[in-house]
Amino acid sequence: MQQATSDKVTKKESNLPSSSLFIQDAGMGLENMDKDDLALPFLKLLQSSSDETKKKHANYVEGAEAGMFYNTVTKKLYDGEKGIEVIPCFYKLTFPEWAPFERKEGRPVNPDRGAEVLSQTKKNDKNQDILPNGNLIIKTANHFVVINGPRPEKALMAMKSTQLKVSRGWNSLIKDEFEMDNNKAVPAPSFSRIYRLKSVENTGSFTWHGYSIDLLRKVDNTAVYQMAKEFHSSLKKSNAKAVAAQEEKAPF
């Protein structure tokens, strides 16, 4: 009886398609999909005001708390205190135009007006850049990363306001990395290094969570390195157009 059960299980498992079959058919069914048909995940740093943390909100995510990181496409939560490993693949500074917060229009009016638009703005009492039409220009540092782990994921981190200082510090860390080539130091690819990303609590007139970023080590997996390099190449080719348009609302 035991042997019959074992044979039955073996027979059932033998009907499963193999990985080699999947590899043989790689890309099939995806022929008509390009970047405009795909949602680029945002790696959000959740705040106490984030919809995902509110149990009665339609966008509530079970287990979500302020200070956690959240992938908007995979719906995966990450412990902000423990941190995650990220590989920076591409960087772009944008100047999206947003309607005033009280109008609650969500997506930006224009994903990137360019740095020259600041010549048309004036500072308000909150030190925000305001256009003559009343809209805001919110300077945004966009870091495209690969989240390192058993199953690496691509994502976009958008840093604004007080987090621009953290972004500049991260960029400095990235630019300080180098490799030696015949006794000559050459800049290391940004996607050749792994950084630890954590969340930290800040307190002032109100409490919010920000980023903490430290260098960990060089990328130690060839497949992950190739994935990060290809991500970089695709973003460079498209110049990461309209990145801000994918975010639903701006955190003021």
C-alpha positions in Angstrom: 0.0 0.0 0.0 2.8 2.3 0.9 4.6 1.6 -2.4 1.5 2.4 -4.3 1.1 5.8 -2.6 4.8 6.6 -3.3 4.4 5.7 -6.9 1.3 7.9 -7.2 3.1 10.9 -5.7 6.1 10.3 -8.0 3.8 10.1 -11.0 2.0 13.3 -10.1 5.3 15.2 -9.6 6.7 13.9 -12.9 3.9 15.9 -14.8 5.3 19.2 -13.5 7.0 21.3 -16.2 10.7 21.7 -15.7 12.6 25.0 -15.4 14.5 24.1 -18.6 11.1 24.2 -20.4 10.4 27.6 -19.0 13.8 28.9 -20.1 13.3 27.4 -23.5 10.2 29.5 -23.9 11.6 32.6 -22.2 9.8 35.8 -23.2 6.8 34.2 -24.9 3.6 36.0 -24.3 5.4 39.3 -23.5 6.0 40.4 -27.1 3.5 43.3 -27.0 4.4 44.6 -23.6 6.7 47.6 -23.2 7.4 49.9 -20.2 4.2 51.9 -20.8 2.2 48.7 -20.1 4.0 48.0 -16.8 3.7 49.5 -13.3 7.0 50.4 -11.8 6.9 49.6 -8.1 7.3 52.5 -5.7 9.2 51.7 -2.5 7.3 53.8 -0.1 8.4 54.8 3.4 5.1 54.6 5.3 4.1 57.4 7.6 1.3 57.6 10.2 -0.7 59.5 7.6 -0.2 56.9 4.9 -3.5 55.2 3.7 -1.8 51.8 4.0 -1.6 52.2 7.8 -5.3 53.1 8.3 -7.4 50.1 9.1 -10.6 51.7 7.8 -9.1 52.9 4.6 -9.7 51.1 1.3 -5.9 51.0 0.7 -5.1 49.5 4.1 -2.5 46.8 4.1 -2.7 44.3 6.9 0.3 44.6 9.2 1.4 48.0 7.8 2.9 50.4 10.3 4.6 53.8 10.1 8.3 53.3 9.5 7.9 50.3 7.3 8.9 50.1 3.6 6.1 49.1 1.2 6.3 47.9 -2.4 3.3 49.3 -4.2 3.1 46.5 -6.8 4.1 43.4 -5.0 2.3 44.6 -1.8 5.2 43.4 0.2 6.1 45.1 3.6 9.6 45.4 4.9 10.7 46.1 8.5 12.1 49.6 8.5 14.1 49.1 11.7 15.8 45.9 10.5 16.3 47.5 7.0 16.7 46.1 3.6 19.5 45.8 1.1 19.3 47.9 -2.1 21.4 48.4 -5.2 21.3 51.8 -6.8 20.9 51.5 -10.6 19.9 54.9 -11.9 19.3 58.4 -10.5 17.3 61.4 -11.9 16.4 64.7 -10.3 13.0 65.9 -11.5 10.8 69.0 -10.9 7.2 67.9 -11.1 4.3 70.4 -11.0 1.6 69.6 -8.5 -1.8 71.1 -7.8 -2.2 72.6 -4.3 -2.7 69.9 -1.7 -6.2 71.1 -0.8 -7.4 70.3 -4.3 -6.5 66.6 -3.8 -6.0 66.0 -7.5 -3.4 63.3 -6.9 -1.1 62.8 -9.8 1.1 65.7 -10.8 0.0 68.2 -13.4 3.4 67.7 -15.1 5.9 65.0 -14.3 8.9 67.1 -14.9 9.1 70.8 -15.7 12.9 70.8 -15.6 15.2 72.9 -13.3 14.6 76.1 -15.3 11.0 76.2 -14.0 12.4 77.4 -10.6 13.1 80.8 -12.1 9.3 81.2 -12.4 8.5 80.3 -8.8 8.4 82.2 -5.5 8.7 80.8 -1.9 5.7 80.7 0.3 5.6 80.8 4.1 6.3 77.0 4.1 9.4 77.5 1.9 7.6 75.7 -1.0 8.2 76.8 -4.6 4.9 78.2 -6.0 4.1 79.0 -9.6 2.0 82.1 -10.6 -0.9 79.7 -11.2 -0.8 78.5 -7.6 0.7 75.1 -8.4 3.8 73.8 -6.6 7.1 72.6 -7.9 8.3 69.7 -5.7 12.0 69.0 -6.3 12.3 65.2 -6.3 15.3 62.9 -6.2 14.4 59.6 -7.9 16.6 56.6 -7.0 15.9 53.5 -9.1 17.0 50.4 -7.2 17.1 46.6 -7.0 15.9 45.3 -3.7 18.4 42.5 -2.9 17.1 39.3 -1.5 16.1 35.7 -2.4 13.9 37.2 -5.2 15.4 40.6 -6.2 12.8 43.3 -7.1 13.1 46.5 -9.0 11.6 49.7 -7.4 11.7 53.5 -7.4 12.5 55.5 -4.3 11.3 59.1 -4.6 12.9 61.5 -2.0 11.5 65.0 -1.4 11.7 67.8 1.1 13.8 67.0 4.1 14.9 63.7 2.5 16.8 65.5 -0.3 19.7 65.9 2.1 19.8 62.1 2.6 19.7 61.7 -1.2 22.7 64.0 -1.6 24.6 62.1 1.1 23.8 58.8 -0.7 25.0 60.2 -4.0 28.2 61.2 -2.3 28.7 57.7 -1.0 28.1 56.2 -4.4 30.5 58.6 -6.2 33.3 57.9 -3.6 33.4 54.2 -4.6 36.1 53.2 -7.0 38.0 50.2 -8.5 41.7 49.9 -9.3 42.7 49.5 -12.9 46.4 49.1 -13.5 47.2 51.3 -10.4 44.6 53.8 -11.6 41.4 54.5 -9.6 38.3 54.4 -11.8 34.7 55.2 -10.7 32.8 52.1 -9.7 29.4 51.4 -11.3 26.7 52.5 -8.9 25.1 49.1 -9.3 28.2 47.3 -8.1 27.5 48.2 -4.4 24.9 47.1 -1.9 23.6 49.6 0.7 21.6 49.1 3.8 18.3 51.1 3.8 16.6 51.7 7.2 13.9 54.1 8.5 14.5 56.5 11.3 12.0 58.5 13.4 12.3 62.3 13.4 10.6 64.6 15.8 10.0 68.3 15.4 6.6 70.1 15.2 5.4 66.7 14.2 6.8 63.1 14.0 7.8 61.5 10.7 10.0 58.7 9.4 13.0 59.4 7.2 15.8 57.3 5.5 19.1 56.1 6.8 21.5 54.7 4.2 24.9 53.0 4.7 27.3 51.2 2.4 27.4 47.4 3.1 29.6 45.6 0.5 30.2 45.0 -3.2 27.5 43.0 -5.1 28.4 39.4 -4.6 26.1 37.7 -7.1 26.7 37.8 -10.8 23.0 37.3 -11.8 21.9 40.1 -9.5 24.7 42.3 -10.9 23.5 41.6 -14.5 19.9 42.3 -13.5 20.9 45.7 -12.0 23.1 46.5 -15.0 20.2 45.8 -17.4 17.8 47.9 -15.3 20.3 50.7 -15.5 20.7 50.4 -19.3 16.9 50.4 -19.9 16.4 53.5 -17.7 19.3 55.3 -19.3 17.9 54.6 -22.7 14.5 56.0 -21.8 16.0 58.6 -19.5 13.5 57.5 -16.9 10.7 59.6 -18.5 7.7 60.6 -16.5 8.8 58.9 -13.3 6.8 61.3 -11.1 3.6 60.6 -13.0 3.3 57.1 -11.5 3.1 58.4 -7.9 -0.4 58.9 -6.7 0.1 61.8 -4.3 2.9 64.0 -3.0 3.9 63.8 0.7 4.0 67.5 1.8 
